[in-house]
Amino acid sequence: MACQRQVRIADGRVIGLDLAAAMMIGAAKGYDTSALADLLPAIEAGLILALCKHEDEDG
């Protein structure tokens, strides 16, 4: 994933994606920026949810 290092972190936790950076990477790769603008927030929400569940399981 080209954006794997484009996360926002606070207090040692991932709090979201750097959406501006992700959009720039997508545009540079020739992806449809309109589609990215629609999809990235949902991807970000799924990432946060998965990480929260993983953290809850680990205690």
mmCIF file of the N, C-alpha and C atoms, coordinates in Angstrom:
data_MODEL
# 
_entry.id   MODEL 
# 
loop_
_atom_site.group_PDB 
_atom_site.id 
_atom_site.type_symbol 
_atom_site.label_atom_id 
_atom_site.label_alt_id 
_atom_site.label_comp_id 
_atom_site.label_asym_id 
_atom_site.label_entity_id 
_atom_site.label_seq_id 
_atom_site.pdbx_PDB_ins_code 
_atom_site.Cartn_x 
_atom_site.Cartn_y 
_atom_site.Cartn_z 
_atom_site.occupancy 
_atom_site.B_iso_or_equiv 
_atom_site.pdbx_formal_charge 
_atom_site.auth_seq_id 
_atom_site.auth_comp_id 
_atom_site.auth_asym_id 
_atom_site.auth_atom_id 
_atom_site.pdbx_PDB_model_num 
ATOM 1   N N  . MET A 1 1  ? 0.850   -1.178 0.000   1.00 0.00 ? 1  MET A N  1 
ATOM 2   C CA . MET A 1 1  ? 0.000   0.000  0.000   1.00 0.00 ? 1  MET A CA 1 
ATOM 3   C C  . MET A 1 1  ? 0.891   1.235  0.000   1.00 0.00 ? 1  MET A C  1 
ATOM 4   N N  . ALA A 1 2  ? 0.702   2.065  -0.943  1.00 0.00 ? 2  ALA A N  1 
ATOM 5   C CA . ALA A 1 2  ? 1.534   3.265  -1.082  1.00 0.00 ? 2  ALA A CA 1 
ATOM 6   C C  . ALA A 1 2  ? 1.344   4.240  0.075   1.00 0.00 ? 2  ALA A C  1 
ATOM 7   N N  . CYS A 1 3  ? 0.210   4.199  0.730   1.00 0.00 ? 3  CYS A N  1 
ATOM 8   C CA . CYS A 1 3  ? -0.079  5.165  1.802   1.00 0.00 ? 3  CYS A CA 1 
ATOM 9   C C  . CYS A 1 3  ? 0.135   4.590  3.197   1.00 0.00 ? 3  CYS A C  1 
ATOM 10  N N  . GLN A 1 4  ? 0.801   3.463  3.293   1.00 0.00 ? 4  GLN A N  1 
ATOM 11  C CA . GLN A 1 4  ? 0.911   2.809  4.595   1.00 0.00 ? 4  GLN A CA 1 
ATOM 12  C C  . GLN A 1 4  ? 1.595   3.665  5.656   1.00 0.00 ? 4  GLN A C  1 
ATOM 13  N N  . ARG A 1 5  ? 2.409   4.610  5.251   1.00 0.00 ? 5  ARG A N  1 
ATOM 14  C CA . ARG A 1 5  ? 3.075   5.480  6.224   1.00 0.00 ? 5  ARG A CA 1 
ATOM 15  C C  . ARG A 1 5  ? 2.385   6.833  6.355   1.00 0.00 ? 5  ARG A C  1 
ATOM 16  N N  . GLN A 1 6  ? 1.249   6.999  5.729   1.00 0.00 ? 6  GLN A N  1 
ATOM 17  C CA . GLN A 1 6  ? 0.540   8.278  5.753   1.00 0.00 ? 6  GLN A CA 1 
ATOM 18  C C  . GLN A 1 6  ? -0.576  8.242  6.787   1.00 0.00 ? 6  GLN A C  1 
ATOM 19  N N  . VAL A 1 7  ? -0.206  7.977  8.030   1.00 0.00 ? 7  VAL A N  1 
ATOM 20  C CA . VAL A 1 7  ? -1.194  7.932  9.105   1.00 0.00 ? 7  VAL A CA 1 
ATOM 21  C C  . VAL A 1 7  ? -0.947  9.088  10.066  1.00 0.00 ? 7  VAL A C  1 
ATOM 22  N N  . ARG A 1 8  ? -2.003  9.484  10.739  1.00 0.00 ? 8  ARG A N  1 
ATOM 23  C CA . ARG A 1 8  ? -1.891  10.505 11.783  1.00 0.00 ? 8  ARG A CA 1 
ATOM 24  C C  . ARG A 1 8  ? -1.902  9.772  13.117  1.00 0.00 ? 8  ARG A C  1 
ATOM 25  N N  . ILE A 1 9  ? -0.960  10.124 13.975  1.00 0.00 ? 9  ILE A N  1 
ATOM 26  C CA . ILE A 1 9  ? -0.806  9.436  15.256  1.00 0.00 ? 9  ILE A CA 1 
ATOM 27  C C  . ILE A 1 9  ? -0.852  10.461 16.381  1.00 0.00 ? 9  ILE A C  1 
ATOM 28  N N  . ALA A 1 10 ? -1.562  10.108 17.459  1.00 0.00 ? 10 ALA A N  1 
ATOM 29  C CA . ALA A 1 10 ? -1.593  10.923 18.671  1.00 0.00 ? 10 ALA A CA 1 
ATOM 30  C C  . ALA A 1 10 ? -1.591  9.976  19.864  1.00 0.00 ? 10 ALA A C  1 
ATOM 31  N N  . ASP A 1 11 ? -0.812  10.292 20.846  1.00 0.00 ? 11 ASP A N  1 
ATOM 32  C CA . ASP A 1 11 ? -0.705  9.463  22.052  1.00 0.00 ? 11 ASP A CA 1 
ATOM 33  C C  . ASP A 1 11 ? -0.396  8.010  21.721  1.00 0.00 ? 11 ASP A C  1 
ATOM 34  N N  . GLY A 1 12 ? 0.401   7.792  20.686  1.00 0.00 ? 12 GLY A N  1 
ATOM 35  C CA . GLY A 1 12 ? 0.807   6.444  20.317  1.00 0.00 ? 12 GLY A CA 1 
ATOM 36  C C  . GLY A 1 12 ? -0.248  5.631  19.593  1.00 0.00 ? 12 GLY A C  1 
ATOM 37  N N  . ARG A 1 13 ? -1.332  6.265  19.202  1.00 0.00 ? 13 ARG A N  1 
ATOM 38  C CA . ARG A 1 13 ? -2.421  5.562  18.510  1.00 0.00 ? 13 ARG A CA 1 
ATOM 39  C C  . ARG A 1 13 ? -2.661  6.194  17.146  1.00 0.00 ? 13 ARG A C  1 
ATOM 40  N N  . VAL A 1 14 ? -3.044  5.357  16.205  1.00 0.00 ? 14 VAL A N  1 
ATOM 41  C CA . VAL A 1 14 ? -3.429  5.862  14.886  1.00 0.00 ? 14 VAL A CA 1 
ATOM 42  C C  . VAL A 1 14 ? -4.801  6.509  15.023  1.00 0.00 ? 14 VAL A C  1 
ATOM 43  N N  . ILE A 1 15 ? -4.897  7.767  14.600  1.00 0.00 ? 15 ILE A N  1 
ATOM 44  C CA . ILE A 1 15 ? -6.175  8.481  14.697  1.00 0.00 ? 15 ILE A CA 1 
ATOM 45  C C  . ILE A 1 15 ? -6.766  8.793  13.327  1.00 0.00 ? 15 ILE A C  1 
ATOM 46  N N  . GLY A 1 16 ? -6.074  8.392  12.278  1.00 0.00 ? 16 GLY A N  1 
ATOM 47  C CA . GLY A 1 16 ? -6.601  8.620  10.940  1.00 0.00 ? 16 GLY A CA 1 
ATOM 48  C C  . GLY A 1 16 ? -5.510  8.585  9.893   1.00 0.00 ? 16 GLY A C  1 
ATOM 49  N N  . LEU A 1 17 ? -5.932  8.773  8.669   1.00 0.00 ? 17 LEU A N  1 
ATOM 50  C CA . LEU A 1 17 ? -5.006  8.867  7.549   1.00 0.00 ? 17 LEU A CA 1 
ATOM 51  C C  . LEU A 1 17 ? -4.715  10.330 7.258   1.00 0.00 ? 17 LEU A C  1 
ATOM 52  N N  . ASP A 1 18 ? -3.564  10.592 6.727   1.00 0.00 ? 18 ASP A N  1 
ATOM 53  C CA . ASP A 1 18 ? -3.267  11.923 6.205   1.00 0.00 ? 18 ASP A CA 1 
ATOM 54  C C  . ASP A 1 18 ? -3.919  11.958 4.824   1.00 0.00 ? 18 ASP A C  1 
ATOM 55  N N  . LEU A 1 19 ? -5.163  12.408 4.800   1.00 0.00 ? 19 LEU A N  1 
ATOM 56  C CA . LEU A 1 19 ? -5.953  12.343 3.567   1.00 0.00 ? 19 LEU A CA 1 
ATOM 57  C C  . LEU A 1 19 ? -5.358  13.192 2.452   1.00 0.00 ? 19 LEU A C  1 
ATOM 58  N N  . ALA A 1 20 ? -4.777  14.323 2.800   1.00 0.00 ? 20 ALA A N  1 
ATOM 59  C CA . ALA A 1 20 ? -4.159  15.161 1.764   1.00 0.00 ? 20 ALA A CA 1 
ATOM 60  C C  . ALA A 1 20 ? -3.000  14.420 1.110   1.00 0.00 ? 20 ALA A C  1 
ATOM 61  N N  . ALA A 1 21 ? -2.176  13.771 1.920   1.00 0.00 ? 21 ALA A N  1 
ATOM 62  C CA . ALA A 1 21 ? -1.048  13.008 1.375   1.00 0.00 ? 21 ALA A CA 1 
ATOM 63  C C  . ALA A 1 21 ? -1.547  11.823 0.555   1.00 0.00 ? 21 ALA A C  1 
ATOM 64  N N  . ALA A 1 22 ? -2.576  11.145 1.047   1.00 0.00 ? 22 ALA A N  1 
ATOM 65  C CA . ALA A 1 22 ? -3.128  10.006 0.314   1.00 0.00 ? 22 ALA A CA 1 
ATOM 66  C C  . ALA A 1 22 ? -3.696  10.447 -1.035  1.00 0.00 ? 22 ALA A C  1 
ATOM 67  N N  . MET A 1 23 ? -4.351  11.610 -1.059  1.00 0.00 ? 23 MET A N  1 
ATOM 68  C CA . MET A 1 23 ? -4.879  12.140 -2.321  1.00 0.00 ? 23 MET A CA 1 
ATOM 69  C C  . MET A 1 23 ? -3.745  12.467 -3.287  1.00 0.00 ? 23 MET A C  1 
ATOM 70  N N  . MET A 1 24 ? -2.676  13.049 -2.778  1.00 0.00 ? 24 MET A N  1 
ATOM 71  C CA . MET A 1 24 ? -1.540  13.391 -3.638  1.00 0.00 ? 24 MET A CA 1 
ATOM 72  C C  . MET A 1 24 ? -0.886  12.137 -4.212  1.00 0.00 ? 24 MET A C  1 
ATOM 73  N N  . ILE A 1 25 ? -0.756  11.108 -3.391  1.00 0.00 ? 25 ILE A N  1 
ATOM 74  C CA . ILE A 1 25 ? -0.179  9.849  -3.868  1.00 0.00 ? 25 ILE A CA 1 
ATOM 75  C C  . ILE A 1 25 ? -1.078  9.238  -4.935  1.00 0.00 ? 25 ILE A C  1 
ATOM 76  N N  . GLY A 1 26 ? -2.383  9.220  -4.667  1.00 0.00 ? 26 GLY A N  1 
ATOM 77  C CA . GLY A 1 26 ? -3.325  8.682  -5.643  1.00 0.00 ? 26 GLY A CA 1 
ATOM 78  C C  . GLY A 1 26 ? -3.304  9.438  -6.957  1.00 0.00 ? 26 GLY A C  1 
ATOM 79  N N  . ALA A 1 27 ? -3.259  10.756 -6.878  1.00 0.00 ? 27 ALA A N  1 
ATOM 80  C CA . ALA A 1 27 ? -3.203  11.577 -8.096  1.00 0.00 ? 27 ALA A CA 1 
ATOM 81  C C  . ALA A 1 27 ? -1.919  11.301 -8.867  1.00 0.00 ? 27 ALA A C  1 
ATOM 82  N N  . ALA A 1 28 ? -0.813  11.164 -8.144  1.00 0.00 ? 28 ALA A N  1 
ATOM 83  C CA . ALA A 1 28 ? 0.471   10.880 -8.801  1.00 0.00 ? 28 ALA A CA 1 
ATOM 84  C C  . ALA A 1 28 ? 0.453   9.525  -9.492  1.00 0.00 ? 28 ALA A C  1 
ATOM 85  N N  . LYS A 1 29 ? -0.332  8.593  -8.959  1.00 0.00 ? 29 LYS A N  1 
ATOM 86  C CA . LYS A 1 29 ? -0.443  7.269  -9.566  1.00 0.00 ? 29 LYS A CA 1 
ATOM 87  C C  . LYS A 1 29 ? -1.489  7.236  -10.677 1.00 0.00 ? 29 LYS A C  1 
ATOM 88  N N  . GLY A 1 30 ? -2.164  8.362  -10.890 1.00 0.00 ? 30 GLY A N  1 
ATOM 89  C CA . GLY A 1 30 ? -3.140  8.441  -11.969 1.00 0.00 ? 30 GLY A CA 1 
ATOM 90  C C  . GLY A 1 30 ? -4.528  7.960  -11.596 1.00 0.00 ? 30 GLY A C  1 
ATOM 91  N N  . TYR A 1 31 ? -4.811  7.827  -10.292 1.00 0.00 ? 31 TYR A N  1 
ATOM 92  C CA . TYR A 1 31 ? -6.132  7.388  -9.860  1.00 0.00 ? 31 TYR A CA 1 
ATOM 93  C C  . TYR A 1 31 ? -7.138  8.528  -9.974  1.00 0.00 ? 31 TYR A C  1 
ATOM 94  N N  . ASP A 1 32 ? -8.388  8.175  -10.086 1.00 0.00 ? 32 ASP A N  1 
ATOM 95  C CA . ASP A 1 32 ? -9.484  9.136  -10.169 1.00 0.00 ? 32 ASP A CA 1 
ATOM 96  C C  . ASP A 1 32 ? -9.622  9.832  -8.811  1.00 0.00 ? 32 ASP A C  1 
ATOM 97  N N  . THR A 1 33 ? -9.276  11.109 -8.748  1.00 0.00 ? 33 THR A N  1 
ATOM 98  C CA . THR A 1 33 ? -9.281  11.813 -7.467  1.00 0.00 ? 33 THR A CA 1 
ATOM 99  C C  . THR A 1 33 ? -10.693 12.005 -6.909  1.00 0.00 ? 33 THR A C  1 
ATOM 100 N N  . SER A 1 34 ? -11.678 12.054 -7.778  1.00 0.00 ? 34 SER A N  1 
ATOM 101 C CA . SER A 1 34 ? -13.058 12.150 -7.308  1.00 0.00 ? 34 SER A CA 1 
ATOM 102 C C  . SER A 1 34 ? -13.448 10.875 -6.563  1.00 0.00 ? 34 SER A C  1 
ATOM 103 N N  . ALA A 1 35 ? -13.084 9.737  -7.116  1.00 0.00 ? 35 ALA A N  1 
ATOM 104 C CA . ALA A 1 35 ? -13.361 8.461  -6.450  1.00 0.00 ? 35 ALA A CA 1 
ATOM 105 C C  . ALA A 1 35 ? -12.575 8.356  -5.145  1.00 0.00 ? 35 ALA A C  1 
ATOM 106 N N  . LEU A 1 36 ? -11.320 8.787  -5.172  1.00 0.00 ? 36 LEU A N  1 
ATOM 107 C CA . LEU A 1 36 ? -10.513 8.762  -3.947  1.00 0.00 ? 36 LEU A CA 1 
ATOM 108 C C  . LEU A 1 36 ? -11.150 9.612  -2.856  1.00 0.00 ? 36 LEU A C  1 
ATOM 109 N N  . ALA A 1 37 ? -11.641 10.785 -3.226  1.00 0.00 ? 37 ALA A N  1 
ATOM 110 C CA . ALA A 1 37 ? -12.268 11.677 -2.253  1.00 0.00 ? 37 ALA A CA 1 
ATOM 111 C C  . ALA A 1 37 ? -13.485 11.023 -1.615  1.00 0.00 ? 37 ALA A C  1 
ATOM 112 N N  . ASP A 1 38 ? -14.186 10.196 -2.372  1.00 0.00 ? 38 ASP A N  1 
ATOM 113 C CA . ASP A 1 38 ? -15.342 9.478  -1.836  1.00 0.00 ? 38 ASP A CA 1 
ATOM 114 C C  . ASP A 1 38 ? -14.932 8.274  -0.996  1.00 0.00 ? 38 ASP A C  1 
ATOM 115 N N  . LEU A 1 39 ? -13.899 7.555  -1.426  1.00 0.00 ? 39 LEU A N  1 
ATOM 116 C CA . LEU A 1 39 ? -13.529 6.295  -0.785  1.00 0.00 ? 39 LEU A CA 1 
ATOM 117 C C  . LEU A 1 39 ? -12.611 6.440  0.426   1.00 0.00 ? 39 LEU A C  1 
ATOM 118 N N  . LEU A 1 40 ? -11.703 7.384  0.392   1.00 0.00 ? 40 LEU A N  1 
ATOM 119 C CA . LEU A 1 40 ? -10.715 7.479  1.468   1.00 0.00 ? 40 LEU A CA 1 
ATOM 120 C C  . LEU A 1 40 ? -11.318 7.677  2.861   1.00 0.00 ? 40 LEU A C  1 
ATOM 121 N N  . PRO A 1 41 ? -12.359 8.489  3.040   1.00 0.00 ? 41 PRO A N  1 
ATOM 122 C CA . PRO A 1 41 ? -12.933 8.600  4.384   1.00 0.00 ? 41 PRO A CA 1 
ATOM 123 C C  . PRO A 1 41 ? -13.488 7.268  4.907   1.00 0.00 ? 41 PRO A C  1 
ATOM 124 N N  . ALA A 1 42 ? -14.084 6.468  4.034   1.00 0.00 ? 42 ALA A N  1 
ATOM 125 C CA . ALA A 1 42 ? -14.588 5.158  4.446   1.00 0.00 ? 42 ALA A CA 1 
ATOM 126 C C  . ALA A 1 42 ? -13.438 4.212  4.778   1.00 0.00 ? 42 ALA A C  1 
ATOM 127 N N  . ILE A 1 43 ? -12.377 4.285  3.996   1.00 0.00 ? 43 ILE A N  1 
ATOM 128 C CA . ILE A 1 43 ? -11.189 3.473  4.263   1.00 0.00 ? 43 ILE A CA 1 
ATOM 129 C C  . ILE A 1 43 ? -10.599 3.871  5.608   1.00 0.00 ? 43 ILE A C  1 
ATOM 130 N N  . GLU A 1 44 ? -10.522 5.162  5.851   1.00 0.00 ? 44 GLU A N  1 
ATOM 131 C CA . GLU A 1 44 ? -9.997  5.666  7.120   1.00 0.00 ? 44 GLU A CA 1 
ATOM 132 C C  . GLU A 1 44 ? -10.842 5.154  8.289   1.00 0.00 ? 44 GLU A C  1 
ATOM 133 N N  . ALA A 1 45 ? -12.154 5.226  8.164   1.00 0.00 ? 45 ALA A N  1 
ATOM 134 C CA . ALA A 1 45 ? -13.048 4.765  9.226   1.00 0.00 ? 45 ALA A CA 1 
ATOM 135 C C  . ALA A 1 45 ? -12.872 3.273  9.482   1.00 0.00 ? 45 ALA A C  1 
ATOM 136 N N  . GLY A 1 46 ? -12.740 2.485  8.422   1.00 0.00 ? 46 GLY A N  1 
ATOM 137 C CA . GLY A 1 46 ? -12.524 1.046  8.574   1.00 0.00 ? 46 GLY A CA 1 
ATOM 138 C C  . GLY A 1 46 ? -11.199 0.735  9.242   1.00 0.00 ? 46 GLY A C  1 
ATOM 139 N N  . LEU A 1 47 ? -10.174 1.477  8.891   1.00 0.00 ? 47 LEU A N  1 
ATOM 140 C CA . LEU A 1 47 ? -8.863  1.296  9.508   1.00 0.00 ? 47 LEU A CA 1 
ATOM 141 C C  . LEU A 1 47 ? -8.932  1.575  11.002  1.00 0.00 ? 47 LEU A C  1 
ATOM 142 N N  . ILE A 1 48 ? -9.548  2.687  11.378  1.00 0.00 ? 48 ILE A N  1 
ATOM 143 C CA . ILE A 1 48 ? -9.658  3.057  12.790  1.00 0.00 ? 48 ILE A CA 1 
ATOM 144 C C  . ILE A 1 48 ? -10.453 1.998  13.552  1.00 0.00 ? 48 ILE A C  1 
ATOM 145 N N  . LEU A 1 49 ? -11.567 1.556  12.991  1.00 0.00 ? 49 LEU A N  1 
ATOM 146 C CA . LEU A 1 49 ? -12.394 0.538  13.637  1.00 0.00 ? 49 LEU A CA 1 
ATOM 147 C C  . LEU A 1 49 ? -11.612 -0.753 13.847  1.00 0.00 ? 49 LEU A C  1 
ATOM 148 N N  . ALA A 1 50 ? -10.901 -1.196 12.830  1.00 0.00 ? 50 ALA A N  1 
ATOM 149 C CA . ALA A 1 50 ? -10.117 -2.432 12.937  1.00 0.00 ? 50 ALA A CA 1 
ATOM 150 C C  . ALA A 1 50 ? -9.021  -2.298 13.980  1.00 0.00 ? 50 ALA A C  1 
ATOM 151 N N  . LEU A 1 51 ? -8.355  -1.166 14.010  1.00 0.00 ? 51 LEU A N  1 
ATOM 152 C CA . LEU A 1 51 ? -7.289  -0.972 14.993  1.00 0.00 ? 51 LEU A CA 1 
ATOM 153 C C  . LEU A 1 51 ? -7.841  -0.898 16.407  1.00 0.00 ? 51 LEU A C  1 
ATOM 154 N N  . CYS A 1 52 ? -9.004  -0.280 16.582  1.00 0.00 ? 52 CYS A N  1 
ATOM 155 C CA . CYS A 1 52 ? -9.630  -0.218 17.906  1.00 0.00 ? 52 CYS A CA 1 
ATOM 156 C C  . CYS A 1 52 ? -10.027 -1.607 18.384  1.00 0.00 ? 52 CYS A C  1 
ATOM 157 N N  . LYS A 1 53 ? -10.594 -2.415 17.498  1.00 0.00 ? 53 LYS A N  1 
ATOM 158 C CA . LYS A 1 53 ? -10.971 -3.783 17.868  1.00 0.00 ? 53 LYS A CA 1 
ATOM 159 C C  . LYS A 1 53 ? -9.743  -4.595 18.234  1.00 0.00 ? 53 LYS A C  1 
ATOM 160 N N  . HIS A 1 54 ? -8.674  -4.430 17.464  1.00 0.00 ? 54 HIS A N  1 
ATOM 161 C CA . HIS A 1 54 ? -7.431  -5.153 17.736  1.00 0.00 ? 54 HIS A CA 1 
ATOM 162 C C  . HIS A 1 54 ? -6.869  -4.735 19.095  1.00 0.00 ? 54 HIS A C  1 
ATOM 163 N N  . GLU A 1 55 ? -6.917  -3.455 19.391  1.00 0.00 ? 55 GLU A N  1 
ATOM 164 C CA . GLU A 1 55 ? -6.420  -2.948 20.670  1.00 0.00 ? 55 GLU A CA 1 
ATOM 165 C C  . GLU A 1 55 ? -7.254  -3.493 21.823  1.00 0.00 ? 55 GLU A C  1 
ATOM 166 N N  . ASP A 1 56 ? -8.588  -3.548 21.642  1.00 0.00 ? 56 ASP A N  1 
ATOM 167 C CA . ASP A 1 56 ? -9.465  -4.084 22.682  1.00 0.00 ? 56 ASP A CA 1 
ATOM 168 C C  . ASP A 1 56 ? -9.168  -5.556 22.951  1.00 0.00 ? 56 ASP A C  1 
ATOM 169 N N  . GLU A 1 57 ? -8.872  -6.317 21.909  1.00 0.00 ? 57 GLU A N  1 
ATOM 170 C CA . GLU A 1 57 ? -8.564  -7.738 22.068  1.00 0.00 ? 57 GLU A CA 1 
ATOM 171 C C  . GLU A 1 57 ? -7.244  -7.958 22.794  1.00 0.00 ? 57 GLU A C  1 
ATOM 172 N N  . ASP A 1 58 ? -6.310  -7.032 22.596  1.00 0.00 ? 58 ASP A N  1 
ATOM 173 C CA . ASP A 1 58 ? -5.000  -7.157 23.230  1.00 0.00 ? 58 ASP A CA 1 
ATOM 174 C C  . ASP A 1 58 ? -5.003  -6.664 24.674  1.00 0.00 ? 58 ASP A C  1 
ATOM 175 N N  . GLY A 1 59 ? -6.093  -6.036 25.076  1.00 0.00 ? 59 GLY A N  1 
ATOM 176 C CA . GLY A 1 59 ? -6.213  -5.587 26.456  1.00 0.00 ? 59 GLY A CA 1 
ATOM 177 C C  . GLY A 1 59 ? -5.783  -4.218 26.623  1.00 0.00 ? 59 GLY A C  1 
# 
